[in-house]
Amino acid sequence: MQFDLDYARKVIKAEAEAIASVTPIVDASFAEAAGMLYNCSGSCIVSGIGKAGIIGQKISATMASTGTPSHFLHPAEAVHGDLGRLRKVDIVIVLSYGGETDEVIRLINLVKQLEIKLIAITGDSESTLSKYADVVLCMGQMSEACPLGVAPSVSTACMLAIGDALAFTVMKARNFSVEDYARFHPGGSLGAKLMTVEQSMMFRPGEKLPIAEITHTVGQLLEKTRDVKRHGAVMVVDEDGKLAGIITDADLRRLMTQHGQQAFDFKVADIMTVDCKNIRVDALAAQATAIFHKYRIDDLPVVDADNKPVGLIDVQDIVTIKVVG
């Protein structure tokens, strides 16, 4: 079978050019729609039927994962009980290129009866959908890329781009952080890469940490940290409670080998590693991995914004959760 690869390239080019052509849709109406979503105290309900409905499901999923509560409502199922998903505090987005589909028109009536705000993403500014929508994002008429010129392709590609633009504009306005994103994506490799140091360190908030004061002796250090759970290092703090250095098990073994019982009388300040590597509690675990690899260390103090120890992360913790740098 010989395939027309030139035609395939034309399809991709046609969709890319169409997406670029709808950039002017980002205007005052777009800003109004973004404002409605940003200020919505309920959920963003996305609806559409056929290929537009499939695009709507993706847009809804994108919103839900980027800080805008959302779910998809099938217009045909709305009249069979799913209308109960809607509340007055919600915002409804309906995707329909022609804006005249029977199921969509029926949904519009239900939405307006409930006095819910409606945003339309459509290709016809004179359609029934556009007439009753509170905000209309009109792509204009366009030619589909399929050989027959009828299968949704260019139009659905543009709908998806417009939906992404809305979702990400609101996401940016919310100052939605990578840590926020990680909370919504805890599974799989993505969740691992976005896991924070706080989520992966061996100590939980409130747990006793392996900490010694800079004025302590080695004997006092051992006594103070005797009942602390598994750790391979002790963090040393100054009089203000800020991280001053670190002493590892290897440091203590060398000291004991060289000085025997006298090692217990050494001052912590004399054997600690000052200016030790550390990491902020809100950093990504992947950043900790990079430090472990670069400096060939096994233990990394975790500090807060004031440089006070709040935990300790071990290279084995990173290996266990399969975080890659």
ChimeraX attribute file (.defattr): number of C-alpha atoms within 10 A of each C-alpha:
attribute: neighborCount
match mode: 1-to-1
recipient: residues
	/A:1	3
	/A:2	4
	/A:3	7
	/A:4	8
	/A:5	9
	/A:6	8
	/A:7	13
	/A:8	13
	/A:9	10
	/A:10	12
	/A:11	18
	/A:12	14
	/A:13	14
	/A:14	17
	/A:15	20
	/A:16	14
	/A:17	13
	/A:18	19
	/A:19	20
	/A:20	12
	/A:21	13
	/A:22	17
	/A:23	14
	/A:24	10
	/A:25	16
	/A:26	13
	/A:27	11
	/A:28	10
	/A:29	16
	/A:30	20
	/A:31	16
	/A:32	15
	/A:33	23
	/A:34	20
	/A:35	15
	/A:36	19
	/A:37	24
	/A:38	19
	/A:39	10
	/A:40	15
	/A:41	14
	/A:42	16
	/A:43	21
	/A:44	25
	/A:45	23
	/A:46	29
	/A:47	28
	/A:48	27
	/A:49	20
	/A:50	11
	/A:51	16
	/A:52	23
	/A:53	21
	/A:54	18
	/A:55	23
	/A:56	29
	/A:57	22
	/A:58	17
	/A:59	26
	/A:60	25
	/A:61	18
	/A:62	19
	/A:63	25
	/A:64	17
	/A:65	18
	/A:66	22
	/A:67	21
	/A:68	23
	/A:69	19
	/A:70	23
	/A:71	21
	/A:72	21
	/A:73	25
	/A:74	22
	/A:75	23
	/A:76	18
	/A:77	12
	/A:78	18
	/A:79	14
	/A:80	9
	/A:81	9
	/A:82	13
	/A:83	18
	/A:84	9
	/A:85	13
	/A:86	20
	/A:87	16
	/A:88	13
	/A:89	14
	/A:90	22
	/A:91	25
	/A:92	26
	/A:93	27
	/A:94	29
	/A:95	29
	/A:96	28
	/A:97	26
	/A:98	18
	/A:99	23
	/A:100	15
	/A:101	15
	/A:102	12
	/A:103	16
	/A:104	22
	/A:105	16
	/A:106	15
	/A:107	24
	/A:108	21
	/A:109	13
	/A:110	16
	/A:111	21
	/A:112	14
	/A:113	9
	/A:114	13
	/A:115	13
	/A:116	18
	/A:117	19
	/A:118	25
	/A:119	26
	/A:120	26
	/A:121	28
	/A:122	26
	/A:123	23
	/A:124	21
	/A:125	20
	/A:126	12
	/A:127	15
	/A:128	16
	/A:129	29
	/A:130	25
	/A:131	14
	/A:132	18
	/A:133	20
	/A:134	16
	/A:135	21
	/A:136	25
	/A:137	24
	/A:138	22
	/A:139	23
	/A:140	15
	/A:141	13
	/A:142	13
	/A:143	15
	/A:144	19
	/A:145	21
	/A:146	14
	/A:147	9
	/A:148	7
	/A:149	12
	/A:150	10
	/A:151	14
	/A:152	16
	/A:153	20
	/A:154	23
	/A:155	25
	/A:156	23
	/A:157	17
	/A:158	26
	/A:159	27
	/A:160	21
	/A:161	17
	/A:162	23
	/A:163	23
	/A:164	17
	/A:165	17
	/A:166	21
	/A:167	24
	/A:168	19
	/A:169	15
	/A:170	24
	/A:171	19
	/A:172	12
	/A:173	11
	/A:174	13
	/A:175	10
	/A:176	14
	/A:177	12
	/A:178	14
	/A:179	15
	/A:180	14
	/A:181	16
	/A:182	20
	/A:183	14
	/A:184	13
	/A:185	17
	/A:186	14
	/A:187	13
	/A:188	9
	/A:189	14
	/A:190	12
	/A:191	16
	/A:192	21
	/A:193	21
	/A:194	23
	/A:195	26
	/A:196	23
	/A:197	24
	/A:198	22
	/A:199	13
	/A:200	22
	/A:201	22
	/A:202	18
	/A:203	20
	/A:204	14
	/A:205	9
	/A:206	8
	/A:207	12
	/A:208	14
	/A:209	21
	/A:210	24
	/A:211	22
	/A:212	25
	/A:213	23
	/A:214	21
	/A:215	16
	/A:216	17
	/A:217	19
	/A:218	23
	/A:219	16
	/A:220	18
	/A:221	23
	/A:222	16
	/A:223	11
	/A:224	16
	/A:225	16
	/A:226	10
	/A:227	11
	/A:228	12
	/A:229	13
	/A:230	9
	/A:231	17
	/A:232	16
	/A:233	21
	/A:234	22
	/A:235	28
	/A:236	27
	/A:237	21
	/A:238	15
	/A:239	10
	/A:240	9
	/A:241	16
	/A:242	17
	/A:243	26
	/A:244	22
	/A:245	24
	/A:246	26
	/A:247	24
	/A:248	18
	/A:249	12
	/A:250	11
	/A:251	14
	/A:252	18
	/A:253	12
	/A:254	12
	/A:255	18
	/A:256	14
	/A:257	10
	/A:258	11
	/A:259	12
	/A:260	11
	/A:261	11
	/A:262	12
	/A:263	18
	/A:264	18
	/A:265	13
	/A:266	16
	/A:267	18
	/A:268	23
	/A:269	21
	/A:270	12
	/A:271	16
	/A:272	20
	/A:273	17
	/A:274	14
	/A:275	10
	/A:276	14
	/A:277	17
	/A:278	20
	/A:279	22
	/A:280	22
	/A:281	24
	/A:282	16
	/A:283	17
	/A:284	24
	/A:285	27
	/A:286	20
	/A:287	19
	/A:288	28
	/A:289	20
	/A:290	13
	/A:291	18
	/A:292	19
	/A:293	13
	/A:294	9
	/A:295	9
	/A:296	10
	/A:297	13
	/A:298	15
	/A:299	24
	/A:300	24
	/A:301	26
	/A:302	26
	/A:303	20
	/A:304	14
	/A:305	9
	/A:306	10
	/A:307	18
	/A:308	18
	/A:309	25
	/A:310	22
	/A:311	27
	/A:312	27
	/A:313	25
	/A:314	21
	/A:315	18
	/A:316	13
	/A:317	16
	/A:318	22
	/A:319	11
	/A:320	9
	/A:321	14
	/A:322	14
	/A:323	22
	/A:324	15
	/A:325	15
